[in-house]
């Protein structure tokens, strides 16, 4: 009799576990994110570090991610599926006319949020492609001019502590290794600057400076929630708790999901 009772209990427990697993796997994700990444060049190590971090975040926070390594498939039909577009170290050139128009509509009409990192502001004429003027305007009407090829450690200063993506971020923090892009002018007059780099803190010292040097900002002149974070070259950034907190905050703010 006791063995029968134990068997019944095990069957009930097993049924509950199976039902619970089915419920979890069939649970509707909070949102879908599309990640555009580079699959060549010297940004591959950053992508390699970013993917597992993003995948874990997606699992822990109940959303899904699809990855693409070029813009060939980007069109309105594709973008309709996603509530968030993450431009992970992918430049704003070599896009097709269709992909550019679809992306512009996605941002201008607020069809989803956008988080752009590092290479997204490599604006100018590269590899025979003209500068994408709309994207330059989107990023504050800037053009890439120079960078620190030997890299430098530097202090990032938060300017807007009231913005949601700065929750849990100290007033200043260090980034150990970065290229620190230089633009033809500061985007400040055209965007809401959230943080800037203190060029006097460069280690080693560099003469490559631009003065007023924003590194995190959002363009409030378009309908889509968007944030650009310049830092995004070294894979070691994913060992920096402040950076990962900043990126996590940016993702959930851009897609308007409450955690």
C-alpha positions as CSV (number, residue, x, y, z in Angstrom):
1,X,0.0,0.0,0.0
2,X,2.8,2.4,1.0
3,X,4.6,1.6,-2.3
4,X,1.4,2.4,-4.2
5,X,1.1,5.8,-2.5
6,X,4.7,6.6,-3.3
7,X,4.1,5.7,-6.9
8,X,1.0,7.9,-7.1
9,X,2.9,10.8,-5.6
10,X,5.7,10.4,-8.1
11,X,3.3,10.3,-11.0
12,X,1.5,13.5,-9.7
13,X,4.8,15.3,-9.2
14,X,6.0,14.2,-12.7
15,X,2.8,15.4,-14.3
16,X,3.1,18.8,-12.5
17,X,6.8,19.2,-13.6
18,X,5.9,18.4,-17.2
19,X,3.0,20.8,-17.2
20,X,5.1,23.5,-15.7
21,X,7.9,23.0,-18.3
22,X,5.3,23.2,-21.1
23,X,3.9,26.4,-19.6
24,X,7.4,27.9,-19.4
25,X,8.4,27.0,-23.0
26,X,5.1,28.2,-24.4
27,X,5.2,31.5,-22.5
28,X,5.0,34.4,-24.9
29,X,8.3,36.4,-25.0
30,X,8.0,40.1,-23.8
31,X,9.5,41.3,-27.1
32,X,11.8,40.3,-30.0
33,X,15.1,41.9,-30.7
34,X,17.1,42.0,-33.9
35,X,20.9,42.2,-33.5
36,X,23.0,43.4,-36.4
37,X,26.7,42.5,-35.9
38,X,30.0,42.3,-37.7
39,X,31.4,39.0,-38.7
40,X,34.8,40.2,-39.8
41,X,37.5,42.7,-38.9
42,X,38.8,43.6,-35.5
43,X,35.4,43.9,-33.9
44,X,34.8,40.2,-34.0
45,X,36.2,39.7,-30.4
46,X,33.6,42.2,-29.1
47,X,30.8,40.4,-30.9
48,X,32.0,37.1,-29.6
49,X,31.8,38.4,-26.0
50,X,28.5,40.2,-26.6
51,X,26.5,37.3,-27.9
52,X,26.6,35.0,-24.8
53,X,25.9,38.0,-22.6
54,X,22.9,39.0,-24.7
55,X,21.7,35.5,-24.9
56,X,21.7,35.1,-21.1
57,X,20.0,38.4,-20.7
58,X,17.3,37.3,-23.1
59,X,16.7,34.0,-21.3
60,X,16.7,35.7,-17.8
61,X,14.3,38.4,-19.0
62,X,12.0,36.4,-21.3
63,X,12.7,38.0,-24.6
64,X,14.1,36.5,-27.9
65,X,17.0,37.5,-30.1
66,X,17.7,36.9,-33.8
67,X,21.1,37.7,-35.2
68,X,22.0,39.0,-38.7
69,X,25.6,39.7,-39.9
70,X,24.7,42.0,-42.8
71,X,21.9,44.3,-44.0
72,X,20.8,42.3,-47.0
73,X,17.6,41.0,-45.4
74,X,16.6,44.2,-43.8
75,X,13.3,45.5,-45.2
76,X,9.9,46.6,-43.7
77,X,8.6,43.1,-43.5
78,X,11.5,41.9,-41.5
79,X,11.6,44.9,-39.1
80,X,7.8,44.5,-38.4
81,X,8.7,41.4,-36.4
82,X,11.0,43.3,-33.9
83,X,10.4,45.7,-31.1
84,X,14.1,46.4,-30.7
85,X,17.0,46.9,-33.1
86,X,20.5,46.6,-31.7
87,X,23.3,47.8,-34.0
88,X,26.2,45.9,-32.5
89,X,29.4,47.4,-34.0
90,X,28.0,47.6,-37.5
91,X,28.8,50.7,-39.6
92,X,26.3,53.0,-41.3
93,X,27.4,52.2,-44.9
94,X,27.1,49.4,-47.4
95,X,23.4,49.3,-46.7
96,X,21.1,48.8,-49.7
97,X,18.6,51.5,-50.7
98,X,15.7,49.2,-49.4
99,X,17.4,48.5,-46.1
100,X,18.1,52.2,-45.5
101,X,14.6,53.3,-46.2
102,X,13.1,50.5,-44.0
103,X,15.4,51.4,-41.1
104,X,14.7,55.2,-41.5
105,X,10.9,54.4,-41.3
106,X,11.4,52.2,-38.3
107,X,13.1,55.0,-36.4
108,X,11.2,58.0,-37.7
109,X,7.8,56.4,-37.0
110,X,8.8,54.8,-33.7
111,X,8.1,51.3,-34.8
112,X,10.7,49.9,-32.4
113,X,13.6,51.0,-30.2
114,X,17.3,51.3,-31.1
115,X,20.5,50.7,-29.3
116,X,23.7,51.5,-31.3
117,X,27.2,50.8,-30.2
118,X,30.7,52.1,-31.3
119,X,31.0,51.5,-35.0
120,X,27.5,52.9,-35.6
121,X,29.1,56.4,-35.8
122,X,31.7,55.6,-38.4
123,X,30.2,58.2,-40.7
124,X,31.9,59.4,-43.8
125,X,32.9,58.0,-47.2
126,X,34.3,54.5,-46.7
127,X,35.0,51.6,-49.1
128,X,33.6,53.6,-52.0
129,X,30.3,54.3,-50.3
130,X,28.9,57.8,-49.7
131,X,28.0,59.0,-46.3
132,X,24.4,58.2,-45.3
133,X,23.2,61.7,-44.6
134,X,20.1,60.7,-42.7
135,X,22.1,58.5,-40.3
136,X,24.5,61.4,-39.8
137,X,21.6,63.6,-38.9
138,X,20.2,60.9,-36.6
139,X,23.5,60.8,-34.7
140,X,23.6,64.6,-34.2
141,X,24.8,65.8,-37.7
142,X,28.3,64.5,-37.2
143,X,31.0,63.0,-39.3
144,X,33.9,60.7,-38.3
145,X,37.3,62.4,-38.4
146,X,39.9,60.5,-36.4
147,X,40.4,58.1,-33.5
148,X,43.1,56.9,-31.1
149,X,44.5,53.8,-32.9
150,X,46.8,52.9,-30.0
151,X,43.8,52.9,-27.6
152,X,43.5,54.7,-24.2
153,X,42.0,54.3,-20.8
154,X,39.7,57.2,-19.9
155,X,37.1,58.4,-17.4
156,X,33.5,58.7,-18.6
157,X,31.5,61.4,-16.8
158,X,27.7,61.1,-16.5
159,X,26.0,64.4,-17.4
160,X,22.3,63.4,-17.1
161,X,21.7,61.4,-13.9
162,X,17.9,61.7,-14.3
163,X,17.8,59.6,-17.5
164,X,16.5,56.0,-16.8
165,X,19.5,54.3,-18.5
166,X,21.8,55.9,-15.8
167,X,20.0,54.1,-13.0
168,X,22.7,52.4,-10.9
169,X,25.5,54.1,-12.8
170,X,28.1,56.1,-10.8
171,X,28.7,59.7,-11.6
172,X,31.9,58.7,-13.3
173,X,33.6,55.4,-14.3
174,X,36.6,54.2,-16.2
175,X,36.8,52.4,-19.5
176,X,40.1,50.5,-19.7
177,X,40.6,50.3,-23.4
178,X,38.9,52.3,-26.2
179,X,39.6,54.0,-29.5
180,X,37.7,57.3,-28.6
181,X,36.4,58.5,-32.0
182,X,36.8,62.1,-33.0
183,X,34.0,63.8,-34.9
184,X,34.0,67.0,-37.0
185,X,31.9,68.6,-34.2
186,X,30.1,67.7,-31.0
187,X,26.6,66.4,-31.5
188,X,25.5,68.2,-28.4
189,X,23.3,70.9,-30.1
190,X,21.3,68.2,-31.9
191,X,21.0,65.5,-29.3
192,X,20.5,64.9,-25.5
193,X,23.9,64.1,-24.1
194,X,23.9,61.6,-21.3
195,X,27.7,61.2,-20.8
196,X,31.0,62.5,-22.1
197,X,34.6,61.4,-21.9
198,X,37.2,63.4,-19.9
199,X,39.9,63.8,-22.4
200,X,42.4,65.0,-19.7
201,X,42.2,61.5,-18.2
202,X,43.6,59.7,-21.3
203,X,46.2,57.0,-20.3
204,X,48.5,57.1,-22.1
205,X,48.3,60.8,-23.1
206,X,47.0,61.5,-26.6
207,X,46.9,64.6,-28.7
208,X,43.9,63.3,-30.6
209,X,41.1,65.3,-28.9
210,X,37.9,67.1,-29.9
211,X,37.2,69.2,-26.8
212,X,33.5,68.7,-25.9
213,X,33.4,65.0,-26.4
214,X,30.0,63.2,-25.8
215,X,30.0,59.4,-25.8
216,X,26.5,58.5,-24.8
217,X,23.4,60.3,-26.2
218,X,19.8,60.0,-27.4
219,X,18.1,61.8,-30.3
220,X,14.7,63.0,-29.1
221,X,13.8,64.4,-32.5
222,X,12.6,61.0,-33.8
223,X,9.8,58.9,-32.5
224,X,11.8,55.8,-31.7
225,X,13.4,55.5,-28.3
226,X,17.1,55.4,-29.1
227,X,20.5,55.5,-27.4
228,X,24.0,55.5,-28.8
229,X,26.9,54.2,-26.6
230,X,30.3,54.9,-28.2
231,X,32.2,52.3,-26.1
232,X,32.1,49.0,-27.8
233,X,35.4,47.8,-29.1
234,X,37.1,45.7,-26.5
235,X,35.6,42.4,-25.3
236,X,36.8,43.2,-21.8
237,X,33.9,45.7,-21.5
238,X,31.7,42.7,-20.6
239,X,33.8,42.3,-17.5
240,X,32.9,45.9,-16.5
241,X,29.8,45.8,-14.3
242,X,29.1,49.5,-15.0
243,X,29.1,48.9,-18.7
244,X,26.9,45.9,-18.6
245,X,24.4,47.7,-16.3
246,X,24.4,50.6,-18.8
247,X,23.8,48.3,-21.7
248,X,21.1,46.4,-19.9
249,X,19.3,49.6,-18.9
250,X,19.6,50.9,-22.5
251,X,18.0,47.8,-23.9
252,X,15.0,47.8,-21.6
253,X,14.5,51.5,-21.8
254,X,14.6,51.5,-25.6
255,X,12.0,48.8,-25.9
256,X,9.9,50.3,-23.1
257,X,9.7,47.1,-21.1
258,X,9.4,47.4,-17.3
259,X,11.5,44.9,-15.4
